[in-house]
Amino acid sequence: MTPTLYILALLVAAPQGAAQSFSFLDPKTGAALVRGVEETSREDELVVTTTVVRDLEEKVLSRERCVYDPRTLALVSYEHTDYGAADGKGEHQALEVKGKKAMLLRRDGAAEPKIDQVAWTERTYSAKLLGVLIERHWEVLERGDEFAFDMFVPAMAARFGFRLRFSARNGAERTVRAEPTNFLLRPFVPRIEFVYEEAPGAKPTLKRYEGPSSVELAGERHKPIVIQFDPALAGRPSATGH
């Protein structure tokens, strides 16, 4: 299983008209590698997130658009383009879900696009929505239980069993790990963790993400990174999109 399913920052959805800024940091030095902004809006009853990642010279590295139903977190469509991938020729993915089926288009560089039709269920979720899944099921995780679901992996056009669980509690910080339910697969999947801060009377605040990048950085795919969220906005995202 490749880590390309972990799209960008795996950001939670922000209120209508809100913008969430973030930085990709080198986990060893803390130096900023790239920066990005995610904007959230509404189209009728659906939430739309648009994410753009730029290098430090403001060159666009990737664009992403995700549309989902905030009531069920059901994915409607997803599109992602990594302009730096495939030796500078780009990488593109587009997914459209209709009922129990989804149509996936993948193009790597100048190669011919691949089109797959895949089965979709009510417990199938996009990696893009990991943040809202955590927030929606926070009470389950807080009491020490797990939340299990099927993660769709575009690179493999397949679904895999995944779970969310608390992996650490350190003062006010809570660390949530996303990992395969099958323990045989876990050694082959990079560590994926979200660090939240919990305060009395307030909802958890997402502070950072630690895991692989899906944006090619300096010619390296799936580089381990830390994503630091802008503290001015990090507490505002909502699982409902309101």
Summary of the structure (lengths in Angstrom):
residues: 242
radius of gyration: 16.9
end to end distance: 34.2
largest distance: 53.3
contacts: 775
relative contact order: 0.21
helix: 10%
strand: 50%
